[in-house]
Structure formats: C-alpha cells, structure tokens
Amino acid sequence: MNSSLCLGWVSHRRVAPRPHAFRYRIGMFYLDLDEQAWLMGLSRWLGRWRLAPLSWRQTDYLPAQTRRGETLAQAARLLVRKATGQLPEGPVHLLTQLRCWGLSFNPVSFYFCHDRDGHLTAILLEVRNTPWRERYHYVLPVQGNLARPFTVTKAFHVSPFMPLDMDYRLSFCLDADHVRIHMENWQGGRKLFEANLALHRQPLNRAALNRYILAFPWMSLRTLSAIYWQALRLLCKRTPIHDHTASQGNLALGQTCEDLDDAESHLER
C-alpha cells in the first residue's frame, strides 16, 4: 500500500512587520486515491456518517469538480492538464487532514500527480482561507526531481495579516520515511514569512488509525482554533491588517460562502 499516516510538526515564523512564531504537533494522512475502498475498511471509527471521529469524503476536496460527479483523482489530473497541457495518467497521492467529527478544514492540501510510470510530474496545492472560506489552487510542474525550489506569484488572499503582492518559494522532500515541505513568502528582495511541515511516515493500518484518533481526537477543530488564537496574538502585537480581495480564480471555482454552506448542508442531510 502507498498510503501512510504522517506525524510530525508544523511551524510558522514571521520576520516582518512584527516578529511572531509558533510550532504545533500535527497528524496528517498521505493517501493514494486508488486505495479509497481499502481505506474505508480500516476501522469502524472511519466512515462517511455525519459525526464519525474520522470521515473520508471526496467532495470535501476540489468541490467545483467532485460535487458534479468527477472523481477526486480525475479532478486533480484535469486541473493539472488545464495548467500545463499535460495529463498525468498515473497515481494521485493526497496529503491532507481528514474530516473530524463532522468538521472539515485544511489550510492546504497537496496532490502529488504521477505519470503512468510512477514518476512525479506535478504538485497541485488546494488552499483555503480563514475566515472567508474560499478556495484556490496552484499547479507546480515537476521537471526531473524535487531538488529545485518552486517560485509562484501569490494570487489568493489567505491571511488578513499578509499582503497579496508577494511570491511563494516552495521546496519539497518526499521519500519512504519522510515528507518535508518548506515555504517562504517574499516581497521584493525581502523574506517576510516562512513555514515548515516536517512529517514522519508510518504504515497506515487499523491499530495506527485508532492510535491517531486517540492522539488527535479533534484535529480539524484544533487547526481552526490555532489559526484564530494566533490571529489574536498578532492583533495584540498590532500587526497591520490587509484588505481582503477575492481572486478571479477563486470565483471561477464557485466557492463563495453561500455556495459552500449550501453544498455542505445538502451533504449533511
């Protein structure tokens, strides 16, 4: 099986205009989307029912496509083809947090898209913001290996404490035992922010899944609570606030707050 449980740390550090840093334990899942049937049979605590301790639903992701009947793997492939002109026909692996006790939230989910020979050809990032509940995606074409960092212009307002006119610099390290992702925000020639995700991959089985539920019983709520707690700390430091502007790409995905609320209410009935 390619799917695995990932445990480790996430850390953020702001350099300017106000220094600020934090570090949290985190648990995530690295899922081969071809192994969904196997995943659903792992534990009775993982299901599709509304208040399951853990729940897997394709429609929690790329909803503009999956809520119209597209499989999540194919939705990711088509978005990559739209951006690069090339359709990755091999496995799609997803790094994410699963829905927990009915609550689904991922600041960012990563899709690793492969060709028929199993070579990584593109990375798709599905980003959500708080408190606006919008979505946006970036596509990073992979040429050769992951040794060279990626640079992409920021096109989506994520945090009210960060301006839009900046670039992301991202680097990835993936192997059988680890997932490491490093991101920096640059404005001109100045680094304003950096984030690190350092995860250790473990076999995903029934015992590991049950241990995860005990160790991280409220992962989604914990993530949201941490975001608002750190926002309060930034406000106390009088960190400047930047106006929110919905991006055109986000509008194209159809994810206004009303759209999302209506769709989620329908699914929960």
Contacts in CASP RR format, 6 or more apart in sequence:
PFRMAT RR
TARGET T0000
AUTHOR 0000-0000-0000
METHOD contacts of the structure
MODEL  1
MNSSLCLGWVSHRRVAPRPHAFRYRIGMFYLDLDEQAWLMGLSRWLGRWR
LAPLSWRQTDYLPAQTRRGETLAQAARLLVRKATGQLPEGPVHLLTQLRC
WGLSFNPVSFYFCHDRDGHLTAILLEVRNTPWRERYHYVLPVQGNLARPF
TVTKAFHVSPFMPLDMDYRLSFCLDADHVRIHMENWQGGRKLFEANLALH
RQPLNRAALNRYILAFPWMSLRTLSAIYWQALRLLCKRTPIHDHTASQGN
LALGQTCEDLDDAESHLER
1 32 0 8 1.000
1 35 0 8 1.000
1 38 0 8 1.000
1 203 0 8 1.000
1 204 0 8 1.000
2 30 0 8 1.000
2 32 0 8 1.000
2 35 0 8 1.000
2 91 0 8 1.000
2 93 0 8 1.000
3 29 0 8 1.000
3 30 0 8 1.000
3 31 0 8 1.000
3 32 0 8 1.000
3 35 0 8 1.000
3 38 0 8 1.000
3 39 0 8 1.000
3 204 0 8 1.000
4 29 0 8 1.000
4 30 0 8 1.000
4 201 0 8 1.000
4 202 0 8 1.000
4 203 0 8 1.000
4 204 0 8 1.000
5 27 0 8 1.000
5 29 0 8 1.000
5 30 0 8 1.000
5 201 0 8 1.000
5 202 0 8 1.000
5 203 0 8 1.000
5 204 0 8 1.000
5 208 0 8 1.000
5 209 0 8 1.000
5 212 0 8 1.000
6 27 0 8 1.000
6 28 0 8 1.000
6 29 0 8 1.000
6 30 0 8 1.000
6 95 0 8 1.000
6 179 0 8 1.000
6 199 0 8 1.000
6 200 0 8 1.000
6 201 0 8 1.000
6 202 0 8 1.000
7 25 0 8 1.000
7 26 0 8 1.000
7 27 0 8 1.000
7 28 0 8 1.000
7 199 0 8 1.000
7 200 0 8 1.000
7 202 0 8 1.000
7 212 0 8 1.000
7 215 0 8 1.000
8 25 0 8 1.000
8 26 0 8 1.000
8 27 0 8 1.000
8 198 0 8 1.000
8 199 0 8 1.000
8 200 0 8 1.000
9 23 0 8 1.000
9 24 0 8 1.000
9 25 0 8 1.000
9 26 0 8 1.000
9 196 0 8 1.000
9 197 0 8 1.000
9 198 0 8 1.000
10 23 0 8 1.000
10 24 0 8 1.000
10 26 0 8 1.000
10 195 0 8 1.000
10 196 0 8 1.000
10 197 0 8 1.000
10 198 0 8 1.000
11 21 0 8 1.000
11 22 0 8 1.000
11 23 0 8 1.000
11 24 0 8 1.000
11 195 0 8 1.000
11 196 0 8 1.000
11 198 0 8 1.000
12 20 0 8 1.000
12 21 0 8 1.000
12 22 0 8 1.000
12 23 0 8 1.000
12 193 0 8 1.000
12 194 0 8 1.000
12 195 0 8 1.000
12 230 0 8 1.000
13 20 0 8 1.000
13 21 0 8 1.000
13 193 0 8 1.000
13 194 0 8 1.000
13 195 0 8 1.000
14 20 0 8 1.000
14 21 0 8 1.000
14 161 0 8 1.000
14 192 0 8 1.000
14 193 0 8 1.000
14 234 0 8 1.000
14 239 0 8 1.000
15 191 0 8 1.000
15 192 0 8 1.000
15 193 0 8 1.000
15 194 0 8 1.000
16 190 0 8 1.000
16 192 0 8 1.000
17 239 0 8 1.000
17 240 0 8 1.000
18 234 0 8 1.000
18 237 0 8 1.000
18 238 0 8 1.000
18 239 0 8 1.000
20 230 0 8 1.000
20 233 0 8 1.000
20 234 0 8 1.000
20 237 0 8 1.000
20 239 0 8 1.000
22 226 0 8 1.000
22 230 0 8 1.000
24 226 0 8 1.000
26 197 0 8 1.000
26 199 0 8 1.000
26 216 0 8 1.000
26 219 0 8 1.000
27 97 0 8 1.000
27 199 0 8 1.000
27 212 0 8 1.000
27 215 0 8 1.000
27 216 0 8 1.000
27 219 0 8 1.000
28 95 0 8 1.000
28 96 0 8 1.000
28 97 0 8 1.000
28 199 0 8 1.000
29 94 0 8 1.000
29 95 0 8 1.000
29 96 0 8 1.000
29 97 0 8 1.000
29 98 0 8 1.000
29 204 0 8 1.000
30 93 0 8 1.000
30 94 0 8 1.000
30 95 0 8 1.000
30 179 0 8 1.000
30 201 0 8 1.000
31 39 0 8 1.000
31 93 0 8 1.000
31 94 0 8 1.000
31 95 0 8 1.000
31 96 0 8 1.000
32 91 0 8 1.000
32 92 0 8 1.000
32 93 0 8 1.000
33 71 0 8 1.000
33 72 0 8 1.000
33 73 0 8 1.000
33 76 0 8 1.000
33 91 0 8 1.000
33 92 0 8 1.000
33 93 0 8 1.000
33 94 0 8 1.000
34 73 0 8 1.000
34 91 0 8 1.000
34 92 0 8 1.000
36 56 0 8 1.000
36 58 0 8 1.000
39 46 0 8 1.000
39 56 0 8 1.000
39 204 0 8 1.000
40 46 0 8 1.000
40 47 0 8 1.000
40 48 0 8 1.000
40 56 0 8 1.000
42 204 0 8 1.000
42 205 0 8 1.000
42 206 0 8 1.000
42 209 0 8 1.000
43 54 0 8 1.000
43 206 0 8 1.000
43 209 0 8 1.000
43 210 0 8 1.000
45 52 0 8 1.000
45 53 0 8 1.000
45 54 0 8 1.000
45 209 0 8 1.000
45 210 0 8 1.000
45 213 0 8 1.000
46 52 0 8 1.000
46 53 0 8 1.000
46 54 0 8 1.000
46 55 0 8 1.000
46 56 0 8 1.000
46 98 0 8 1.000
46 209 0 8 1.000
47 54 0 8 1.000
47 55 0 8 1.000
47 56 0 8 1.000
48 55 0 8 1.000
48 56 0 8 1.000
48 57 0 8 1.000
49 55 0 8 1.000
50 102 0 8 1.000
50 268 0 8 1.000
51 101 0 8 1.000
51 102 0 8 1.000
52 99 0 8 1.000
52 101 0 8 1.000
52 102 0 8 1.000
53 100 0 8 1.000
53 101 0 8 1.000
53 213 0 8 1.000
53 217 0 8 1.000
54 98 0 8 1.000
54 99 0 8 1.000
54 100 0 8 1.000
54 209 0 8 1.000
54 212 0 8 1.000
54 213 0 8 1.000
55 98 0 8 1.000
55 99 0 8 1.000
55 100 0 8 1.000
55 102 0 8 1.000
55 104 0 8 1.000
56 98 0 8 1.000
56 99 0 8 1.000
57 99 0 8 1.000
57 104 0 8 1.000
57 267 0 8 1.000
58 66 0 8 1.000
58 71 0 8 1.000
58 72 0 8 1.000
59 66 0 8 1.000
59 67 0 8 1.000
59 263 0 8 1.000
59 267 0 8 1.000
60 99 0 8 1.000
60 104 0 8 1.000
61 72 0 8 1.000
61 75 0 8 1.000
61 94 0 8 1.000
61 96 0 8 1.000
61 109 0 8 1.000
61 126 0 8 1.000
62 70 0 8 1.000
62 72 0 8 1.000
62 75 0 8 1.000
62 76 0 8 1.000
62 79 0 8 1.000
62 126 0 8 1.000
62 137 0 8 1.000
63 135 0 8 1.000
63 253 0 8 1.000
63 255 0 8 1.000
63 260 0 8 1.000
63 263 0 8 1.000
64 253 0 8 1.000
64 254 0 8 1.000
64 255 0 8 1.000
65 75 0 8 1.000
65 78 0 8 1.000
65 79 0 8 1.000
66 72 0 8 1.000
66 75 0 8 1.000
67 263 0 8 1.000
70 78 0 8 1.000
72 92 0 8 1.000
72 94 0 8 1.000
73 91 0 8 1.000
73 92 0 8 1.000
76 92 0 8 1.000
76 94 0 8 1.000
76 111 0 8 1.000
76 113 0 8 1.000
76 124 0 8 1.000
77 87 0 8 1.000
77 88 0 8 1.000
77 89 0 8 1.000
77 92 0 8 1.000
77 113 0 8 1.000
78 87 0 8 1.000
79 124 0 8 1.000
79 137 0 8 1.000
79 139 0 8 1.000
80 86 0 8 1.000
80 87 0 8 1.000
80 88 0 8 1.000
80 113 0 8 1.000
80 121 0 8 1.000
80 122 0 8 1.000
80 124 0 8 1.000
80 139 0 8 1.000
81 87 0 8 1.000
81 88 0 8 1.000
83 122 0 8 1.000
83 139 0 8 1.000
83 141 0 8 1.000
84 122 0 8 1.000
84 139 0 8 1.000
84 141 0 8 1.000
86 121 0 8 1.000
86 122 0 8 1.000
86 141 0 8 1.000
88 113 0 8 1.000
88 114 0 8 1.000
88 115 0 8 1.000
88 121 0 8 1.000
88 122 0 8 1.000
89 115 0 8 1.000
89 116 0 8 1.000
90 113 0 8 1.000
90 114 0 8 1.000
90 115 0 8 1.000
90 116 0 8 1.000
90 118 0 8 1.000
91 114 0 8 1.000
91 118 0 8 1.000
92 111 0 8 1.000
92 112 0 8 1.000
92 113 0 8 1.000
92 114 0 8 1.000
93 111 0 8 1.000
93 112 0 8 1.000
93 114 0 8 1.000
94 109 0 8 1.000
94 110 0 8 1.000
94 111 0 8 1.000
94 112 0 8 1.000
95 109 0 8 1.000
95 110 0 8 1.000
95 112 0 8 1.000
95 179 0 8 1.000
96 106 0 8 1.000
96 109 0 8 1.000
96 110 0 8 1.000
97 105 0 8 1.000
97 106 0 8 1.000
97 219 0 8 1.000
97 220 0 8 1.000
97 223 0 8 1.000
98 219 0 8 1.000
99 220 0 8 1.000
100 216 0 8 1.000
100 217 0 8 1.000
100 218 0 8 1.000
100 219 0 8 1.000
100 220 0 8 1.000
100 221 0 8 1.000
101 218 0 8 1.000
101 220 0 8 1.000
101 221 0 8 1.000
102 220 0 8 1.000
102 268 0 8 1.000
103 220 0 8 1.000
103 221 0 8 1.000
103 224 0 8 1.000
104 220 0 8 1.000
105 128 0 8 1.000
105 220 0 8 1.000
105 223 0 8 1.000
105 224 0 8 1.000
106 126 0 8 1.000
106 128 0 8 1.000
106 223 0 8 1.000
107 127 0 8 1.000
107 128 0 8 1.000
107 130 0 8 1.000
107 158 0 8 1.000
107 223 0 8 1.000
107 227 0 8 1.000
108 125 0 8 1.000
108 126 0 8 1.000
108 127 0 8 1.000
108 128 0 8 1.000
109 125 0 8 1.000
109 126 0 8 1.000
110 123 0 8 1.000
110 124 0 8 1.000
110 125 0 8 1.000
110 126 0 8 1.000
110 181 0 8 1.000
111 123 0 8 1.000
111 124 0 8 1.000
111 125 0 8 1.000
111 126 0 8 1.000
112 120 0 8 1.000
112 123 0 8 1.000
112 174 0 8 1.000
113 120 0 8 1.000
113 121 0 8 1.000
113 122 0 8 1.000
113 123 0 8 1.000
113 124 0 8 1.000
114 120 0 8 1.000
114 121 0 8 1.000
115 121 0 8 1.000
119 144 0 8 1.000
120 142 0 8 1.000
120 146 0 8 1.000
120 174 0 8 1.000
121 141 0 8 1.000
121 142 0 8 1.000
122 139 0 8 1.000
122 140 0 8 1.000
122 141 0 8 1.000
122 142 0 8 1.000
123 139 0 8 1.000
123 140 0 8 1.000
123 142 0 8 1.000
123 150 0 8 1.000
123 172 0 8 1.000
124 137 0 8 1.000
124 138 0 8 1.000
124 139 0 8 1.000
124 140 0 8 1.000
125 137 0 8 1.000
125 138 0 8 1.000
125 139 0 8 1.000
125 140 0 8 1.000
126 135 0 8 1.000
126 136 0 8 1.000
126 137 0 8 1.000
127 135 0 8 1.000
127 136 0 8 1.000
127 137 0 8 1.000
127 138 0 8 1.000
127 156 0 8 1.000
127 158 0 8 1.000
128 134 0 8 1.000
128 135 0 8 1.000
129 136 0 8 1.000
129 156 0 8 1.000
129 157 0 8 1.000
129 158 0 8 1.000
129 159 0 8 1.000
130 159 0 8 1.000
130 224 0 8 1.000
130 227 0 8 1.000
130 228 0 8 1.000
132 157 0 8 1.000
132 244 0 8 1.000
132 246 0 8 1.000
132 257 0 8 1.000
133 255 0 8 1.000
133 257 0 8 1.000
133 260 0 8 1.000
134 156 0 8 1.000
134 246 0 8 1.000
134 250 0 8 1.000
134 255 0 8 1.000
134 256 0 8 1.000
134 257 0 8 1.000
135 250 0 8 1.000
135 253 0 8 1.000
135 255 0 8 1.000
136 155 0 8 1.000
136 156 0 8 1.000
136 247 0 8 1.000
136 249 0 8 1.000
136 250 0 8 1.000
136 253 0 8 1.000
137 253 0 8 1.000
138 152 0 8 1.000
138 155 0 8 1.000
138 168 0 8 1.000
140 150 0 8 1.000
140 152 0 8 1.000
140 170 0 8 1.000
146 171 0 8 1.000
146 172 0 8 1.000
146 173 0 8 1.000
146 174 0 8 1.000
149 169 0 8 1.000
149 170 0 8 1.000
149 171 0 8 1.000
150 168 0 8 1.000
150 169 0 8 1.000
150 170 0 8 1.000
150 171 0 8 1.000
151 167 0 8 1.000
151 168 0 8 1.000
151 169 0 8 1.000
151 170 0 8 1.000
152 167 0 8 1.000
152 168 0 8 1.000
152 170 0 8 1.000
153 167 0 8 1.000
153 168 0 8 1.000
154 164 0 8 1.000
154 165 0 8 1.000
154 166 0 8 1.000
154 167 0 8 1.000
154 168 0 8 1.000
154 185 0 8 1.000
155 164 0 8 1.000
155 247 0 8 1.000
155 249 0 8 1.000
156 247 0 8 1.000
156 249 0 8 1.000
156 250 0 8 1.000
157 164 0 8 1.000
157 242 0 8 1.000
157 244 0 8 1.000
157 245 0 8 1.000
157 246 0 8 1.000
157 247 0 8 1.000
160 231 0 8 1.000
160 241 0 8 1.000
160 242 0 8 1.000
160 244 0 8 1.000
161 231 0 8 1.000
161 234 0 8 1.000
161 239 0 8 1.000
161 240 0 8 1.000
161 241 0 8 1.000
161 242 0 8 1.000
162 185 0 8 1.000
162 192 0 8 1.000
162 193 0 8 1.000
162 242 0 8 1.000
163 187 0 8 1.000
163 242 0 8 1.000
164 242 0 8 1.000
164 245 0 8 1.000
165 187 0 8 1.000
166 185 0 8 1.000
166 186 0 8 1.000
166 187 0 8 1.000
166 188 0 8 1.000
166 192 0 8 1.000
167 185 0 8 1.000
167 186 0 8 1.000
167 187 0 8 1.000
167 188 0 8 1.000
168 183 0 8 1.000
168 184 0 8 1.000
168 185 0 8 1.000
168 186 0 8 1.000
169 183 0 8 1.000
169 184 0 8 1.000
169 186 0 8 1.000
170 181 0 8 1.000
170 182 0 8 1.000
170 183 0 8 1.000
170 184 0 8 1.000
171 181 0 8 1.000
171 182 0 8 1.000
172 180 0 8 1.000
172 181 0 8 1.000
172 182 0 8 1.000
173 179 0 8 1.000
173 180 0 8 1.000
173 181 0 8 1.000
174 180 0 8 1.000
176 201 0 8 1.000
177 200 0 8 1.000
177 201 0 8 1.000
178 198 0 8 1.000
178 199 0 8 1.000
178 200 0 8 1.000
178 201 0 8 1.000
179 197 0 8 1.000
179 199 0 8 1.000
179 201 0 8 1.000
180 196 0 8 1.000
180 197 0 8 1.000
180 198 0 8 1.000
180 199 0 8 1.000
181 196 0 8 1.000
181 197 0 8 1.000
182 194 0 8 1.000
182 195 0 8 1.000
182 196 0 8 1.000
182 197 0 8 1.000
183 194 0 8 1.000
183 195 0 8 1.000
183 196 0 8 1.000
184 191 0 8 1.000
184 193 0 8 1.000
184 194 0 8 1.000
184 195 0 8 1.000
185 191 0 8 1.000
185 192 0 8 1.000
185 193 0 8 1.000
185 194 0 8 1.000
186 192 0 8 1.000
202 208 0 8 1.000
216 222 0 8 1.000
END
